[in-house]
Every structure is written in C-alpha cells, then in structure tokens.
Amino acid sequence: MVRTDAGIQDGAMEQFIDSGPRALGSGQKKSSRTALKRSGKAPPLLTSVRNLQMECEAQTHSGLQDVFREHSFVGVADGDHVLIQHRTKLMLVLLNPLTRELMYQKTLLQFADLSPAKLTSPVQIREVVRLRLQKPDLEMKQPACDREEMAIAIGGVLLSHSEMLLEYFGIQIVDTGGSGPSVAALPLLLEHHSPAPASVADLILGLGTVVNWEEEQECFKDIAELIADCYTSVGPWDPTNPDQLERYEYIVKHAILPATRSGFFPPTYFAENKVVRELASLERLYRTFERC
C-alpha cells in the first residue's frame, strides 16, 4: 500500500502538467502542442504488432462496423453518451469504451509512424510520479513504498527505453540534467484531441510499473493500452458551461466519431455490454402505428 497524503491539493498535478488548450479548428484557439515532423518511412510491421492487430480484427462485430462506417452524428446526450443514427435506427453510444478502443487500435495501426506532439514544456517525470503517488486513490503491491526511490526508478526505466518509445509510439523522453528525465512529447493520435493532465501522470506511472519490457508482444500491448487509457477522456462535461459543452461536442463530432468510419474494428463486447444500444427504429414505429 502506498503512503498517502490527504492534504495534497487536487490541482497540484494539473498545475504541474500543462498540456495546453485543445485545438478547436478554424476560428478557435490553436493547440499549444505542435506536431514534430518525422523523417523517412515507417519500418516494416513487426510480427508481434500484426498479431495484436489481428486480435482486434478477429473480435470484430460486423454489424457494428457497418453502423460506425455509415453513421450520422445526432448529438451529445450527456457526459457519457452520444447519439448517432444508422439508416433508420437511433443508437446510443457510451463514449469512454468507444474512445479507449479507438485509441488502442489507432496506436497499433500507426505503430512506428506516430507523430510526436511537443508539449508546451517538458513534464518532469520524478515530480509527476511523486504527486501521483500521493493521491489517495492509488494502491500499489509494494508495502511502505518509498515515493522518492520509485520516482527515480521510473525515470530511469523510461529513459533507458526512450529510443524505442519515440520510434514506435511517439513518446519523447529527454534528460533534463539535475531534475532528471522529462516527457517532452506525446503521440498525436487524433487532431483536436489531447489527454488530460491527470491521465498523463497515470501514463508515466504505468510505463514505469506495469509494462512487461521482456516480452515484445506483451510490451507493445501494455504500452498501447496505457496510451489508450491516457487518451480515453474526451474532456470535462459541465452542462452549465456553454463553452465547455461546445468544445466537448466539437471533439466528439469532428475527432472521435469520424475516426470510426474506416480502419476501426468494434469488438463484440460493444454489443454484449451495451456500449452501443438501439433506442428507436422507424420500422418498429411504423408497425406500432399500423396496429393502432
């Protein structure tokens, strides 16, 4: 169990990680993150990555694939759901599972070809880990874990794998001298969409503690899942804040949903767990009216 400090300010980590405003397109504020150009072409796809891609393809729900490929955006229902139309059917979609699966698949699809998006200022790994380990929601297997030693160790792990993280996943780790290594860039998975500060902290902590660096396929899967977790949140939802609602809807309508039209393999659990649900069908409504 990690020692916790209930007195830590909730905004401390958010103030430390400044990923800048999200890009909102023409006429809106531009993102403070800029994509770094990568030279050359992506190397041939590794067998381990192709295996992971094939796992996604094998679990595809073909009916839902048609739904996302041909859907029309209706509107954001609330902070958890979005409404889409497929032909004569109105569908309700849970956003978080959809976004996570999309980000996981995009990380694999763009493996070794992800553009690093430069952060406004490098995120110091040691400091972020210290702050994250003080959060009361975190539990670790190590008893009486020493936050300082763990922060230093995680920084060393990420720095030792920095070349691979940049080449394959667009995560840039730099050595900033006395303050230790920092995260200088994160992958640009989708235009207009970037992770929340707290999610970046979880990504850094996860890279240093849960990745199996010894087995290639497991390693790539672990990292892709951590990146997907990091990019799952679309943003804050406050029905009383018009600007926030407008930004939220923009990201869903112009970034998340368009990316599901091609190269996306919705898994069967989307139907089993009601990630996608049918709310209404014109055919059934017509039959109901005919009986009246």
C-alpha positions in Angstrom: 0.0 0.0 0.0 1.4 3.4 -0.9 1.5 6.0 1.8 -0.9 8.8 1.0 -1.2 12.4 1.9 -4.8 13.6 2.2 -3.5 17.2 2.4 -2.3 17.2 -1.2 -4.1 19.8 -3.3 -6.3 18.4 -6.0 -5.0 20.9 -8.6 -1.3 20.4 -7.8 -0.7 17.8 -10.6 -2.9 19.7 -13.1 -0.8 22.8 -12.5 2.4 20.9 -12.9 1.4 19.3 -16.2 0.4 21.9 -18.7 -0.6 20.3 -21.9 -2.2 23.5 -23.2 -5.7 24.1 -24.7 -7.2 21.7 -27.2 -7.2 22.6 -30.8 -10.7 23.5 -31.9 -10.2 24.1 -35.6 -10.5 27.2 -37.8 -11.5 30.2 -35.9 -10.8 28.7 -32.5 -7.7 28.7 -30.3 -5.0 26.5 -31.6 -3.3 23.8 -29.6 -0.1 24.7 -27.8 1.2 21.3 -28.8 2.8 21.2 -32.2 3.5 18.1 -34.2 7.1 17.3 -34.8 7.9 16.2 -38.4 9.3 12.6 -38.7 11.7 11.8 -41.4 11.7 8.6 -43.5 9.1 5.9 -43.8 7.8 3.6 -41.1 9.7 0.3 -41.0 8.0 -3.0 -42.0 5.3 -4.0 -39.5 6.6 -6.3 -36.8 5.0 -9.8 -36.4 4.1 -9.0 -32.8 2.2 -5.9 -33.8 0.5 -7.6 -36.6 -0.6 -10.3 -34.1 -2.2 -7.6 -31.9 -3.9 -6.0 -34.9 -5.3 -9.4 -35.9 -6.6 -9.9 -32.4 -8.7 -6.7 -32.9 -9.9 -7.8 -36.3 -10.8 -11.3 -35.1 -13.1 -9.8 -32.4 -15.0 -7.5 -34.8 -18.7 -7.2 -34.6 -19.5 -6.8 -38.3 -22.9 -5.2 -37.8 -21.5 -2.5 -35.5 -18.7 -1.9 -38.0 -21.3 -1.0 -40.6 -23.0 1.2 -38.0 -19.9 3.3 -37.4 -18.9 3.3 -41.0 -22.2 4.7 -42.2 -23.4 6.6 -39.1 -24.6 10.2 -38.9 -23.9 12.3 -35.8 -27.1 13.3 -33.9 -25.8 14.9 -30.8 -24.1 14.6 -27.4 -26.6 13.2 -24.9 -24.6 13.8 -21.8 -21.0 13.5 -20.5 -21.1 9.7 -21.0 -23.2 9.2 -24.2 -23.5 10.3 -27.8 -26.4 9.8 -30.1 -25.8 8.6 -33.7 -28.1 7.5 -36.5 -27.6 4.5 -38.7 -30.1 4.3 -41.6 -33.5 4.2 -39.8 -32.1 3.4 -36.3 -31.2 5.8 -33.5 -28.3 4.5 -31.4 -26.9 5.5 -28.0 -23.1 5.0 -27.6 -21.0 5.0 -24.4 -18.1 7.4 -25.2 -15.4 6.1 -22.8 -15.3 2.5 -24.0 -15.6 3.7 -27.6 -12.8 6.2 -27.3 -10.5 3.8 -25.4 -10.9 1.0 -28.0 -10.4 3.5 -30.9 -7.2 4.9 -29.3 -5.8 1.4 -28.7 -6.4 0.4 -32.3 -5.0 3.6 -33.7 -1.9 3.2 -31.6 -1.4 -0.2 -33.2 -2.4 0.9 -36.7 0.1 3.8 -36.6 2.8 1.8 -34.8 6.3 3.3 -35.6 4.5 6.1 -37.5 3.0 8.2 -34.7 3.9 11.9 -34.9 5.2 13.2 -31.5 3.3 16.3 -30.4 5.6 18.6 -28.5 4.4 19.7 -25.1 4.4 23.3 -24.1 7.1 22.5 -21.5 8.7 19.1 -20.6 6.9 17.2 -17.9 9.4 16.2 -15.1 8.9 12.5 -14.5 10.1 12.4 -10.9 7.9 15.3 -9.8 4.8 13.9 -11.5 5.3 10.5 -10.1 5.7 11.9 -6.6 2.5 13.8 -6.9 0.6 10.9 -8.4 1.8 8.5 -5.6 0.3 10.9 -3.0 -3.2 10.6 -4.5 -5.4 8.6 -2.1 -7.0 6.5 -4.9 -3.7 4.7 -5.7 -2.8 1.3 -4.3 0.4 -0.5 -5.0 1.5 -4.0 -4.1 4.8 -2.9 -2.6 4.3 -2.2 1.2 5.6 1.1 2.5 6.6 2.2 -0.9 9.2 5.0 -0.9 7.9 7.6 -3.3 11.3 9.2 -3.9 13.0 6.0 -4.8 10.2 4.9 -7.0 10.1 8.2 -8.8 13.8 8.0 -9.6 13.4 4.3 -10.7 10.6 5.1 -13.1 12.5 8.0 -14.6 15.4 5.6 -15.2 13.2 3.0 -16.8 11.6 5.4 -19.2 15.0 7.0 -20.1 16.5 3.6 -20.8 13.7 2.8 -23.3 13.5 6.3 -24.7 14.7 5.4 -28.2 12.0 2.7 -28.6 9.2 4.8 -27.1 9.9 7.6 -29.5 10.4 5.5 -32.6 7.4 3.2 -32.1 5.0 5.3 -30.0 5.8 9.0 -30.5 6.6 9.4 -26.8 9.8 11.6 -26.4 11.8 11.2 -23.2 14.6 13.7 -22.7 17.3 14.0 -19.9 17.0 17.4 -18.4 20.0 17.2 -16.1 19.7 17.6 -12.4 15.9 17.4 -12.4 16.0 14.0 -14.1 14.3 12.8 -17.3 11.2 14.5 -18.6 8.4 13.8 -21.1 8.8 16.3 -24.0 6.3 14.9 -26.5 3.3 12.6 -26.6 1.8 10.9 -29.7 -0.7 12.8 -31.8 -3.4 10.2 -32.3 -6.2 12.5 -33.4 -6.3 16.1 -34.3 -8.2 18.2 -31.8 -7.9 15.6 -29.1 -5.2 15.5 -26.3 -5.1 13.8 -22.9 -6.0 15.4 -19.6 -3.1 16.2 -17.2 -4.1 13.6 -14.7 -4.1 11.0 -17.4 -0.6 11.9 -18.5 0.5 11.2 -14.9 -1.1 7.8 -15.0 0.6 7.0 -18.3 4.0 7.9 -16.9 3.4 5.8 -13.8 2.1 2.9 -15.8 5.1 2.9 -18.2 7.4 2.6 -15.3 5.4 -0.1 -13.3 3.1 -2.3 -15.4 4.9 -2.7 -18.8 6.4 -6.1 -19.4 9.7 -5.0 -21.1 11.0 -8.5 -21.5 8.4 -9.9 -24.0 8.0 -8.0 -27.2 4.3 -8.5 -27.9 3.2 -8.1 -24.3 5.3 -5.0 -24.1 3.7 -3.4 -27.1 0.3 -4.4 -25.9 0.9 -2.9 -22.5 2.1 0.4 -23.9 -0.8 0.6 -26.4 -3.3 0.0 -23.6 -1.7 2.7 -21.4 -1.8 5.2 -24.2 -5.4 4.3 -24.9 -6.2 4.8 -21.2 -4.4 8.2 -21.3 -6.5 9.4 -24.3 -9.9 8.0 -23.3 -11.3 11.1 -21.6 -12.9 13.5 -24.1 -12.8 16.3 -21.6 -14.8 17.8 -18.7 -18.5 18.0 -19.0 -20.4 20.7 -17.3 -24.0 21.4 -18.6 -23.9 24.9 -17.1 -20.8 25.9 -19.1 -21.7 26.6 -22.7 -18.1 27.0 -23.9 -17.1 23.7 -22.4 -20.1 21.9 -23.9 -19.3 23.4 -27.3 -15.7 22.1 -27.1 -16.8 18.7 -25.9 -19.3 18.3 -28.8 -16.7 19.5 -31.3 -14.2 16.9 -30.2 -16.8 14.1 -30.4 -18.3 15.2 -33.7 -15.1 16.2 -35.5 -12.4 14.0 -34.0 -13.7 10.8 -32.3 -16.6 9.7 -34.4 -15.1 10.5 -37.9 -12.1 8.2 -36.9 -14.5 5.3 -36.5 -15.6 5.3 -40.2 -12.6 3.4 -41.5 -9.9 1.2 -40.1 -11.9 0.7 -36.9 -12.9 -2.8 -35.6 -15.7 -2.5 -33.0 -15.4 -5.6 -30.7 -18.2 -7.9 -30.0 -18.3 -6.8 -26.3 -19.7 -3.5 -27.6 -23.0 -5.3 -28.2 -22.7 -7.7 -25.2 -22.0 -4.9 -22.7 -24.4 -2.4 -24.4 -21.7 0.1 -25.3 -23.9 0.6 -28.4 -27.6 0.3 -27.9 -30.5 0.8 -30.3 -33.0 3.3 -28.9 -35.5 3.5 -31.7 -36.3 2.1 -35.2 -38.6 3.5 -37.8 -39.6 0.1 -38.9 -40.9 -0.8 -35.4 -42.6 2.5 -35.1 -44.4 2.0 -38.3 -45.6 -1.4 -37.2 -46.8 0.1 -33.9 -48.7 2.8 -35.7 -50.3 0.2 -38.1 -51.7 -1.7 -35.1 -53.3 1.4 -33.7 
